[in-house]
Amino acid sequence: MKAEVKSKLNPEDRVELQNVIPLETPFLLYVDPSSACNFRCQFCPTGHIDLIRNSDYKRSLMALGLFEKLIDGLTEFSQPLKVMRMNKIGEPLLNKQLPAMIAMAKDSGRVQHIDLATNGALFTEELLTRMISAGLDRLNISLEGINEEQYLQHAKVKIDFPEFVRKIKWLYANKGDCEVTIKVPGNYLTPDQQREFYETFGEYCDRIFVESIAPIWPEFDIEKRSGFEVNTDQGQYQQVLEEKSVCSYLFYAMAVNADGTISACCPDWDQKLVIGDLRQQTLKQIWNSEKMQELRVLHLEGQRKTNPVCRDCGHIKHAQVDNIDRYKEMLLKKLNAGR
């Protein structure tokens, strides 16, 4: 098997956050080209119409002009972004301007690495060629099973699975310098099916991994909605679980929604944790805003559970690999000194 069995994370390369907070420039910026999705995955909030109708979730496509404003705003930061991740809650390939957005970000010189996650259902050779030529550094492909029956059961869509596999083989043969990763929720698969997953795709990607379904979305009961039990022994990336009181995301990342509003973190699927609006402010203003600072201080003071969105969010425990809890007092002094 050519592929390395490894998640999309690179824990060996991570900076120790306590040594660099507060950051003048965020390390990571999520950008949602499309908040709409063509799948109805049962472990995701967008897969449940009844939930969406009673939430603040908005289906939209990001306009190219708004994305250009975002890129222009990066010049205000002292350093380039380490990573622009072009997905949040929707399927990014639904936005036909995606290749142009990738090219704009790459050509700006203000983004070191560009990646995105996709279900891959909209792959065409032309679209893949355009994204790779634009400068995409990594393409993360999320599978919803290893056959058509599983896709219908878990994502509520019909796909031609042999044709899907053929497109991934073509992608790998024509990927150039773009890294290709493929992952699937292990909850869907028997041990034999996991072996089949590795045998089917292991020769046609750079990384391959079996993840665990995890409660990463706030105000979303994933066990009730998906029908799968959450693994209490390991996290989404098979890491050891540990209790944490501080969300590390707030200190190195933020998320631009498709409509231009900006959430404090990626899991904010129904935009209840909006801290600014790109249509009215710059990215730097929002990164250093009082709203963002108040949220950071709230976590450092041990008051996370007083925020209705942060209170029961499982992302901190199940998906984040950084732990800055032991440095709360030191970081609080540093943040307050700069206010």
Number of C-alpha atoms within 10 A of each C-alpha: 13 12 18 14 17 17 19 17 10 8 10 6 7 10 11 11 17 18 10 12 13 17 15 14 22 22 20 19 23 22 26 28 30 26 25 20 19 17 21 19 21 20 25 22 23 23 20 15 10 10 13 16 10 9 12 12 19 16 15 17 21 22 16 17 10 15 23 13 15 19 20 16 17 21 15 13 14 12 14 18 20 16 19 23 18 25 25 24 24 27 24 28 25 17 19 14 16 21 20 15 23 23 18 19 24 20 13 14 13 21 21 15 18 22 20 22 20 21 19 19 20 14 15 15 12 8 15 21 15 17 21 22 16 19 21 23 21 21 23 21 20 18 19 24 24 20 15 15 15 16 21 17 16 18 20 17 17 14 14 11 16 11 10 16 15 10 18 22 17 15 21 17 11 14 22 13 12 20 17 22 26 29 23 21 19 18 16 17 18 10 9 8 15 20 12 14 22 19 12 14 22 21 16 23 24 20 21 26 24 22 18 20 24 24 26 25 22 21 18 18 15 21 15 11 15 16 11 15 13 17 16 10 11 17 25 24 20 16 13 13 18 14 11 15 20 27 23 21 19 20 25 19 22 24 26 28 30 26 20 22 18 26 26 25 24 26 20 24 26 21 20 15 22 18 21 22 18 21 14 9 12 17 27 18 14 20 24 15 13 13 15 21 18 12 21 22 20 17 22 24 14 13 15 21 14 11 13 13 18 23 14 17 21 20 20 23 24 27 19 20 17 19 19 16 18 13 14 18 11 11 22 17 12 13 16 10 8 7 8
